Amino acid sequence: MNSNNLPHLPRLDHVRFFAATLVFFFHFSHYYYFHWQAQSDSPWLGLITEGHTGVGLFFTLSGFLFMLIALHNPVIDYRRFIRNRFLRIFPMFLTVFIIAISIVRDDFRPQDILYLFFSNIGKAPTSNHFITGAAWTISLEFTFYLLFPFLGRFAREKGPSYLLKLLLLMLLFKLGAYGVTERSKHMLYSTLVGRFDQFLIGMLAALLYSRFKDILSRRGNMLLIFATVVVFINSAVQARYASFFLPTQKQVFWIFWSMLEAGGWALFITAWASASFVLPKWLDRFMQRGGEISFSFYLMHALVIYLTFEAFGVWTISGNAIVDGAIMASGLYLLTWMAATLSYETIEKPFLGLRGGYGRQLKP
């Protein structure tokens, strides 16, 4: 996606596309087939059955991207930065929020408006229904935006060691929160205590990418193979031993999971940005467009899945469950793409055109 504050990096659009696609297949597979149950016997399907890892990829990518912006623009105007981020996410997020509070109009309380800033905790209206449930991540993302101009400055001035110290503090906070919370898994999954380290790991990866860019460009292809294996193994381990859907609500694994998840994705983002391979032009354009509409795709996909299921149920076309599932997934993916394009062009894009620059270089 083009930005006034950083040269366009098409490879990062590709990563947004990956993240949105993972979340789509996660929700599709469970809504139609797995019914929100752990699939411990099929760990190598982990990228699908535990495809919520796409959220971790989004968070890690945010840290990576904004740290690159901070390195490119040593001086960030805070007011303009927040204005840009508001224009980026709130028009679409507010649309989903209004749908959510309309659905539960008879139970709406005036204070529920505050859930615009805390859609990830309490009894947020957006979490009451599958079609708006994905919005829980937006409050976490916006909190990171509020803090980032300070974090970016400190990380740029003090180097990677500053971020490593913050990660150590986050680990201590997690240990304490785990000890006193009975439903620690859900807490670590959906709150800033459990997820903030993913933004920090993305920032750390960007610092290292910027510092060792030449070396990485020579070894990017091999690093990408390694990173893909790490991500694949991460998802398989979670699916086998610590699925989000296991009834056990208190697992030590989840204290460290967000760091392991973000570490794998940080490797993948760095490798994908560094690799020297060239994609076919049609595929590159397709993935860039997918990255461009990824926010709408993320927030719209559950609505498309729900409506299609209610209208047609599970399709039986060939009689082979795998083939029928692939056909359904492809059809719903196309429908979601169309809905996301409509949403992007009518809700997101007009507001995106109002954004301006917020960074500048230091004067010599």
MARRO-48262 format. One record per residue (C-alpha): chain; x, y, z; residue number from 1; residue in three letters. Coordinates in Angstrom, 1 decimal. Layout:
BEGIN
A:X:Y:Z:NUM:ALA
...
END
This chain:
BEGIN
A:0.0:0.0:0.0:1:MET
A:1.3:3.4:-0.9:2:ASN
A:2.3:5.7:1.9:3:SER
A:3.4:9.3:2.2:4:ASN
A:6.0:8.4:4.8:5:ASN
A:7.8:5.4:3.4:6:LEU
A:8.7:4.2:-0.2:7:PRO
A:6.3:1.5:-1.3:8:HIS
A:7.4:-2.0:-0.4:9:LEU
A:5.2:-4.4:-2.4:10:PRO
A:6.6:-7.4:-0.5:11:ARG
A:4.9:-6.1:2.7:12:LEU
A:1.6:-6.0:0.8:13:ASP
A:2.1:-9.7:0.0:14:HIS
A:2.5:-10.4:3.8:15:VAL
A:-0.8:-8.6:4.5:16:ARG
A:-2.4:-10.8:1.9:17:PHE
A:-1.0:-13.9:3.6:18:PHE
A:-2.3:-12.8:7.0:19:ALA
A:-5.8:-12.1:5.8:20:ALA
A:-5.9:-15.4:3.9:21:THR
A:-4.8:-17.4:6.9:22:LEU
A:-7.6:-15.9:9.0:23:VAL
A:-10.1:-16.6:6.3:24:PHE
A:-9.3:-20.3:6.0:25:PHE
A:-9.2:-20.6:9.7:26:PHE
A:-12.7:-19.3:10.1:27:HIS
A:-14.0:-21.1:7.0:28:PHE
A:-12.7:-24.5:8.1:29:SER
A:-14.1:-24.3:11.6:30:HIS
A:-17.4:-22.8:10.7:31:TYR
A:-18.0:-25.5:8.1:32:TYR
A:-16.1:-28.5:9.3:33:TYR
A:-14.2:-28.4:12.6:34:PHE
A:-16.8:-26.5:14.7:35:HIS
A:-14.3:-24.8:16.9:36:TRP
A:-12.8:-28.0:18.2:37:GLN
A:-9.1:-28.9:18.7:38:ALA
A:-7.6:-30.9:15.8:39:GLN
A:-4.7:-32.4:17.8:40:SER
A:-4.7:-35.5:15.5:41:ASP
A:-3.9:-33.4:12.5:42:SER
A:-1.0:-31.2:13.6:43:PRO
A:0.3:-30.6:10.1:44:TRP
A:-2.9:-28.8:9.3:45:LEU
A:-2.0:-26.3:12.0:46:GLY
A:-1.8:-23.3:9.7:47:LEU
A:-5.5:-23.8:9.0:48:ILE
A:-6.9:-25.3:12.2:49:THR
A:-4.9:-22.7:14.3:50:GLU
A:-5.0:-20.1:11.5:51:GLY
A:-5.7:-17.4:14.1:52:HIS
A:-1.9:-17.1:13.8:53:THR
A:-2.7:-14.7:11.0:54:GLY
A:-3.5:-12.2:13.7:55:VAL
A:0.0:-12.6:15.1:56:GLY
A:1.3:-12.0:11.7:57:LEU
A:-0.7:-8.8:11.4:58:PHE
A:0.6:-7.6:14.7:59:PHE
A:4.2:-8.5:14.0:60:THR
A:4.0:-6.8:10.5:61:LEU
A:2.7:-3.6:12.1:62:SER
A:5.7:-3.4:14.4:63:GLY
A:8.0:-4.2:11.4:64:PHE
A:6.4:-1.6:9.1:65:LEU
A:6.2:1.2:11.6:66:PHE
A:9.8:0.7:12.8:67:MET
A:10.9:1.1:9.1:68:LEU
A:8.9:4.3:9.0:69:ILE
A:10.6:5.6:12.1:70:ALA
A:14.0:4.8:10.7:71:LEU
A:13.1:6.6:7.5:72:HIS
A:11.6:9.6:9.3:73:ASN
A:13.5:10.4:12.5:74:PRO
A:11.0:13.1:13.4:75:VAL
A:7.4:12.0:13.6:76:ILE
A:4.6:14.6:14.2:77:ASP
A:2.5:12.8:16.8:78:TYR
A:-0.8:14.6:16.0:79:ARG
A:-0.5:13.9:12.3:80:ARG
A:0.5:10.3:12.9:81:PHE
A:-2.5:9.6:15.0:82:ILE
A:-4.8:11.4:12.5:83:ARG
A:-3.4:9.2:9.7:84:ASN
A:-4.0:6.0:11.7:85:ARG
A:-7.5:7.1:12.6:86:PHE
A:-8.3:7.7:9.0:87:LEU
A:-6.8:4.3:8.1:88:ARG
A:-8.8:2.1:10.5:89:ILE
A:-11.8:3.9:12.1:90:PHE
A:-14.1:4.3:9.1:91:PRO
A:-14.2:0.6:8.5:92:MET
A:-14.0:-0.3:12.2:93:PHE
A:-16.8:2.1:13.1:94:LEU
A:-19.0:0.6:10.4:95:THR
A:-18.5:-2.9:11.9:96:VAL
A:-19.1:-1.5:15.4:97:PHE
A:-22.4:0.2:14.3:98:ILE
A:-23.6:-3.1:12.8:99:ILE
A:-22.7:-4.9:16.1:100:ALA
A:-24.6:-2.4:18.4:101:ILE
A:-27.6:-2.5:16.0:102:SER
A:-27.8:-6.2:16.2:103:ILE
A:-28.1:-6.0:20.0:104:VAL
A:-30.1:-2.7:20.1:105:ARG
A:-32.3:-3.8:23.0:106:ASP
A:-29.4:-4.6:25.2:107:ASP
A:-27.3:-1.5:24.3:108:PHE
A:-26.0:0.6:27.1:109:ARG
A:-24.5:4.1:26.5:110:PRO
A:-21.2:3.1:28.0:111:GLN
A:-20.8:0.5:25.3:112:ASP
A:-19.5:3.3:23.1:113:ILE
A:-16.3:2.9:25.1:114:LEU
A:-15.9:-0.5:23.5:115:TYR
A:-14.7:1.4:20.4:116:LEU
A:-11.4:1.6:22.3:117:PHE
A:-11.6:-1.8:24.1:118:PHE
A:-13.2:-4.2:21.6:119:SER
A:-10.9:-7.0:22.9:120:ASN
A:-12.0:-7.2:26.6:121:ILE
A:-15.2:-7.3:28.6:122:GLY
A:-18.5:-7.9:26.8:123:LYS
A:-17.8:-5.9:23.6:124:ALA
A:-20.8:-5.8:21.3:125:PRO
A:-18.6:-6.8:18.4:126:THR
A:-17.8:-10.1:20.1:127:SER
A:-21.4:-11.2:20.5:128:ASN
A:-21.7:-12.4:16.9:129:HIS
A:-19.4:-14.2:14.5:130:PHE
A:-20.0:-11.7:11.7:131:ILE
A:-18.4:-8.9:13.7:132:THR
A:-16.1:-10.9:16.0:133:GLY
A:-12.8:-10.2:14.1:134:ALA
A:-13.0:-6.6:15.2:135:ALA
A:-11.5:-7.5:18.6:136:TRP
A:-8.0:-7.0:17.2:137:THR
A:-8.5:-3.3:16.3:138:ILE
A:-8.3:-1.9:19.8:139:SER
A:-4.9:-3.7:20.3:140:LEU
A:-3.7:-2.3:17.0:141:GLU
A:-4.7:1.3:17.8:142:PHE
A:-3.2:1.1:21.3:143:THR
A:0.1:0.2:19.6:144:PHE
A:-0.4:3.3:17.3:145:TYR
A:-0.8:5.5:20.4:146:LEU
A:2.5:4.3:21.8:147:LEU
A:4.6:3.8:18.7:148:PHE
A:6.0:7.3:18.0:149:PRO
A:7.6:7.1:21.5:150:PHE
A:8.7:3.5:21.1:151:LEU
A:10.1:4.2:17.6:152:GLY
A:12.1:7.1:18.9:153:ARG
A:13.5:5.3:21.9:154:PHE
A:14.3:2.2:19.8:155:ALA
A:16.1:4.3:17.1:156:ARG
A:18.1:6.1:19.8:157:GLU
A:19.0:3.2:22.1:158:LYS
A:19.0:0.4:19.6:159:GLY
A:17.8:-3.2:19.8:160:PRO
A:18.7:-3.5:23.5:161:SER
A:15.9:-1.2:24.4:162:TYR
A:13.3:-3.5:22.7:163:LEU
A:14.9:-6.6:24.3:164:LEU
A:14.5:-5.0:27.8:165:LYS
A:10.9:-4.3:27.0:166:LEU
A:10.4:-7.9:25.9:167:LEU
A:11.9:-9.0:29.2:168:LEU
A:9.5:-6.8:31.1:169:LEU
A:6.5:-8.1:29.1:170:MET
A:7.6:-11.7:30.0:171:LEU
A:7.6:-10.7:33.7:172:LEU
A:4.1:-9.1:33.3:173:PHE
A:2.9:-12.3:31.6:174:LYS
A:4.2:-14.5:34.4:175:LEU
A:2.4:-12.5:37.0:176:GLY
A:-0.8:-12.3:35.0:177:ALA
A:-0.7:-16.0:34.4:178:TYR
A:-0.3:-16.7:38.0:179:GLY
A:-3.4:-14.8:39.2:180:VAL
A:-5.8:-15.5:36.2:181:THR
A:-7.8:-18.7:36.0:182:GLU
A:-8.6:-18.2:32.3:183:ARG
A:-5.1:-17.2:31.5:184:SER
A:-5.1:-18.7:27.9:185:LYS
A:-7.9:-16.4:26.8:186:HIS
A:-6.3:-13.4:28.6:187:MET
A:-3.0:-14.0:26.9:188:LEU
A:-4.6:-14.5:23.5:189:TYR
A:-6.7:-11.3:23.4:190:SER
A:-5.2:-8.6:25.6:191:THR
A:-2.2:-6.2:25.4:192:LEU
A:-0.4:-8.2:28.1:193:VAL
A:-0.4:-11.2:25.8:194:GLY
A:0.1:-9.6:22.5:195:ARG
A:2.2:-6.4:22.9:196:PHE
A:5.4:-8.4:22.6:197:ASP
A:4.5:-9.3:19.0:198:GLN
A:4.6:-5.6:18.0:199:PHE
A:8.0:-5.3:19.8:200:LEU
A:9.4:-8.3:18.0:201:ILE
A:8.3:-6.9:14.7:202:GLY
A:10.1:-3.6:15.5:203:MET
A:13.2:-5.6:16.5:204:LEU
A:13.1:-7.5:13.2:205:ALA
A:12.9:-4.1:11.3:206:ALA
A:16.0:-2.8:13.1:207:LEU
A:18.0:-5.9:12.3:208:LEU
A:16.6:-5.9:8.7:209:TYR
A:17.7:-2.3:8.2:210:SER
A:21.1:-2.9:9.8:211:ARG
A:22.0:-6.1:7.9:212:PHE
A:20.0:-5.5:4.7:213:LYS
A:22.9:-6.3:2.4:214:ASP
A:23.8:-9.6:4.1:215:ILE
A:20.1:-10.6:4.2:216:LEU
A:19.6:-9.9:0.5:217:SER
A:22.4:-12.4:-0.3:218:ARG
A:20.9:-15.1:1.9:219:ARG
A:17.2:-14.2:1.6:220:GLY
A:16.1:-17.2:-0.3:221:ASN
A:17.6:-19.7:2.1:222:MET
A:16.3:-17.7:5.1:223:LEU
A:12.8:-17.8:3.6:224:LEU
A:13.0:-21.6:3.4:225:ILE
A:14.1:-21.8:7.0:226:PHE
A:11.4:-19.3:8.1:227:ALA
A:8.7:-21.2:6.3:228:THR
A:9.7:-24.4:8.1:229:VAL
A:9.8:-22.6:11.5:230:VAL
A:6.3:-21.1:10.9:231:VAL
A:5.0:-24.5:9.8:232:PHE
A:6.5:-26.3:12.9:233:ILE
A:5.2:-23.6:15.2:234:ASN
A:1.6:-24.1:14.0:235:SER
A:2.0:-27.9:14.2:236:ALA
A:3.2:-27.8:17.7:237:VAL
A:0.4:-25.6:18.8:238:GLN
A:-2.2:-27.7:17.0:239:ALA
A:-0.8:-30.9:18.7:240:ARG
A:-0.1:-29.8:22.2:241:TYR
A:-1.7:-26.4:23.0:242:ALA
A:-4.7:-25.7:20.7:243:SER
A:-6.7:-22.6:21.5:244:PHE
A:-9.7:-24.9:21.5:245:PHE
A:-8.6:-27.3:24.2:246:LEU
A:-10.8:-27.1:27.3:247:PRO
A:-7.8:-26.4:29.6:248:THR
A:-7.7:-22.7:30.3:249:GLN
A:-4.4:-22.5:32.0:250:LYS
A:-1.3:-23.7:30.1:251:GLN
A:2.2:-22.6:30.7:252:VAL
A:2.8:-22.8:26.9:253:PHE
A:0.7:-19.7:26.4:254:TRP
A:3.0:-17.6:28.4:255:ILE
A:5.7:-18.0:25.7:256:PHE
A:3.5:-18.7:22.7:257:TRP
A:3.1:-15.1:21.4:258:SER
A:6.9:-14.7:21.4:259:MET
A:7.4:-18.0:19.6:260:LEU
A:4.7:-17.1:17.1:261:GLU
A:6.0:-13.6:16.5:262:ALA
A:9.6:-14.8:16.2:263:GLY
A:8.6:-17.2:13.4:264:GLY
A:6.6:-14.5:11.6:265:TRP
A:9.4:-11.9:12.1:266:ALA
A:11.8:-14.4:10.4:267:LEU
A:9.2:-14.9:7.6:268:PHE
A:8.6:-11.1:7.1:269:ILE
A:12.3:-10.4:7.0:270:THR
A:13.0:-13.2:4.6:271:ALA
A:10.2:-12.4:2.3:272:TRP
A:11.3:-8.8:2.2:273:ALA
A:14.9:-9.8:1.5:274:SER
A:14.5:-12.8:-0.9:275:ALA
A:15.7:-12.2:-4.4:276:SER
A:13.1:-14.3:-6.3:277:PHE
A:10.8:-12.6:-8.8:278:VAL
A:7.1:-13.5:-8.8:279:LEU
A:5.2:-13.6:-12.1:280:PRO
A:3.7:-10.2:-12.7:281:LYS
A:0.1:-11.4:-12.5:282:TRP
A:0.7:-13.0:-9.1:283:LEU
A:2.6:-10.0:-7.8:284:ASP
A:-0.3:-7.7:-8.8:285:ARG
A:-2.8:-10.1:-7.3:286:PHE
A:-1.0:-10.3:-4.0:287:MET
A:-0.4:-6.5:-3.8:288:GLN
A:-4.1:-6.0:-4.4:289:ARG
A:-4.9:-8.6:-1.7:290:GLY
A:-2.7:-6.6:0.7:291:GLY
A:-4.4:-3.4:-0.3:292:GLU
A:-7.9:-4.6:0.5:293:ILE
A:-6.7:-6.9:3.4:294:SER
A:-8.3:-4.7:6.2:295:PHE
A:-11.7:-4.9:4.5:296:SER
A:-11.1:-8.6:3.7:297:PHE
A:-10.3:-9.3:7.4:298:TYR
A:-13.4:-7.5:8.7:299:LEU
A:-15.8:-8.7:5.9:300:MET
A:-14.9:-12.4:5.6:301:HIS
A:-17.0:-13.7:8.5:302:ALA
A:-20.1:-12.0:7.2:303:LEU
A:-19.6:-13.7:3.8:304:VAL
A:-19.0:-17.1:5.4:305:ILE
A:-22.1:-16.7:7.6:306:TYR
A:-24.4:-15.6:4.8:307:LEU
A:-23.3:-18.3:2.4:308:THR
A:-23.6:-21.1:5.0:309:PHE
A:-27.1:-19.9:6.0:310:GLU
A:-28.2:-19.8:2.3:311:ALA
A:-26.6:-23.0:1.0:312:PHE
A:-25.2:-25.0:3.9:313:GLY
A:-22.4:-27.4:3.2:314:VAL
A:-22.1:-28.0:-0.6:315:TRP
A:-22.2:-31.5:-1.9:316:THR
A:-20.9:-31.4:-5.5:317:ILE
A:-18.5:-34.2:-6.2:318:SER
A:-19.2:-36.5:-3.2:319:GLY
A:-15.6:-36.1:-2.1:320:ASN
A:-15.4:-34.1:1.1:321:ALA
A:-11.9:-32.7:0.3:322:ILE
A:-12.8:-31.7:-3.2:323:VAL
A:-16.1:-30.2:-2.1:324:ASP
A:-14.4:-28.3:0.7:325:GLY
A:-11.8:-26.9:-1.8:326:ALA
A:-14.6:-25.8:-4.2:327:ILE
A:-16.5:-24.1:-1.3:328:MET
A:-13.4:-22.4:0.0:329:ALA
A:-12.5:-21.1:-3.4:330:SER
A:-16.0:-19.8:-4.0:331:GLY
A:-16.3:-18.1:-0.6:332:LEU
A:-12.8:-16.6:-1.0:333:TYR
A:-13.8:-15.0:-4.3:334:LEU
A:-17.1:-13.7:-2.8:335:LEU
A:-15.1:-12.3:0.1:336:THR
A:-12.7:-10.6:-2.3:337:TRP
A:-15.6:-9.0:-4.1:338:MET
A:-17.2:-7.8:-0.9:339:ALA
A:-13.8:-6.5:0.4:340:ALA
A:-13.2:-4.6:-2.8:341:THR
A:-16.6:-3.0:-2.6:342:LEU
A:-16.0:-2.1:1.0:343:SER
A:-12.5:-0.8:0.3:344:TYR
A:-13.5:1.4:-2.6:345:GLU
A:-16.5:2.9:-0.8:346:THR
A:-15.6:3.1:2.8:347:ILE
A:-11.8:2.9:3.1:348:GLU
A:-10.3:4.6:0.0:349:LYS
A:-12.0:8.0:0.3:350:PRO
A:-10.7:8.4:3.8:351:PHE
A:-7.2:7.1:2.9:352:LEU
A:-7.0:9.9:0.4:353:GLY
A:-7.3:12.4:3.3:354:LEU
A:-4.0:11.2:4.9:355:ARG
A:-0.9:13.3:4.7:356:GLY
A:2.8:13.1:5.7:357:GLY
A:3.7:13.0:9.4:358:TYR
A:7.5:12.3:9.3:359:GLY
A:10.5:14.4:8.3:360:ARG
A:14.3:14.0:8.2:361:GLN
A:16.5:15.6:10.7:362:LEU
A:18.0:18.9:9.7:363:LYS
A:21.8:18.8:9.1:364:PRO
END
